[in-house]
Amino acid sequence: MGETGIRQQVIEEIQALAQKYNVSKVILFGSRARGISEEPAILIWQ
């Protein structure tokens, strides 16, 4: 797990989906972005 506390497998799955659907940027909001995980994170796909 990195700074966000997200398992490497989940990061790889997000990367695979982003590549499959030509997503150029994934933005992480919420507690995961701050490095704490007390509340759900929000992902914005662009």
C-alpha positions as YAML, in Angstrom:
chain: A
units: angstrom
residues:
- id: 1
  name: MET
  ca: [0.00, 0.00, 0.00]
- id: 2
  name: GLY
  ca: [1.20, 3.45, -0.86]
- id: 3
  name: GLU
  ca: [0.47, 6.84, 0.65]
- id: 4
  name: THR
  ca: [-3.26, 6.37, 0.04]
- id: 5
  name: GLY
  ca: [-3.58, 3.00, 1.78]
- id: 6
  name: ILE
  ca: [-4.99, 1.48, -1.42]
- id: 7
  name: ARG
  ca: [-3.82, -2.06, -2.14]
- id: 8
  name: GLN
  ca: [-1.53, -2.44, -5.15]
- id: 9
  name: GLN
  ca: [-4.03, -4.80, -6.79]
- id: 10
  name: VAL
  ca: [-6.71, -2.10, -6.69]
- id: 11
  name: ILE
  ca: [-4.33, 0.48, -8.16]
- id: 12
  name: GLU
  ca: [-3.50, -1.93, -10.99]
- id: 13
  name: GLU
  ca: [-7.19, -2.55, -11.67]
- id: 14
  name: ILE
  ca: [-7.84, 1.21, -11.82]
- id: 15
  name: GLN
  ca: [-4.88, 1.61, -14.19]
- id: 16
  name: ALA
  ca: [-6.16, -1.20, -16.43]
- id: 17
  name: LEU
  ca: [-9.65, 0.32, -16.61]
- id: 18
  name: ALA
  ca: [-8.22, 3.76, -17.30]
- id: 19
  name: GLN
  ca: [-6.15, 2.37, -20.16]
- id: 20
  name: LYS
  ca: [-9.05, 0.32, -21.55]
- id: 21
  name: TYR
  ca: [-11.35, 3.35, -21.68]
- id: 22
  name: ASN
  ca: [-8.69, 5.91, -22.65]
- id: 23
  name: VAL
  ca: [-8.94, 7.77, -19.36]
- id: 24
  name: SER
  ca: [-6.13, 10.31, -19.22]
- id: 25
  name: LYS
  ca: [-6.41, 11.16, -15.52]
- id: 26
  name: VAL
  ca: [-7.85, 9.62, -12.38]
- id: 27
  name: ILE
  ca: [-8.24, 12.02, -9.46]
- id: 28
  name: LEU
  ca: [-8.54, 10.71, -5.93]
- id: 29
  name: PHE
  ca: [-10.54, 12.78, -3.43]
- id: 30
  name: GLY
  ca: [-11.43, 12.36, 0.20]
- id: 31
  name: SER
  ca: [-9.68, 10.59, 3.01]
- id: 32
  name: ARG
  ca: [-7.59, 8.40, 0.70]
- id: 33
  name: ALA
  ca: [-6.15, 11.46, -0.99]
- id: 34
  name: ARG
  ca: [-5.19, 12.85, 2.43]
- id: 35
  name: GLY
  ca: [-3.63, 9.53, 3.45]
- id: 36
  name: ILE
  ca: [-6.28, 8.60, 6.00]
- id: 37
  name: SER
  ca: [-9.10, 6.17, 5.37]
- id: 38
  name: GLU
  ca: [-11.85, 7.07, 7.79]
- id: 39
  name: GLU
  ca: [-14.32, 7.90, 5.01]
- id: 40
  name: PRO
  ca: [-14.87, 6.61, 1.46]
- id: 41
  name: ALA
  ca: [-12.76, 7.99, -1.37]
- id: 42
  name: ILE
  ca: [-14.17, 9.50, -4.53]
- id: 43
  name: LEU
  ca: [-12.56, 8.82, -7.90]
- id: 44
  name: ILE
  ca: [-13.10, 11.21, -10.79]
- id: 45
  name: TRP
  ca: [-12.43, 9.75, -14.24]
- id: 46
  name: GLN
  ca: [-11.51, 12.10, -17.09]
...
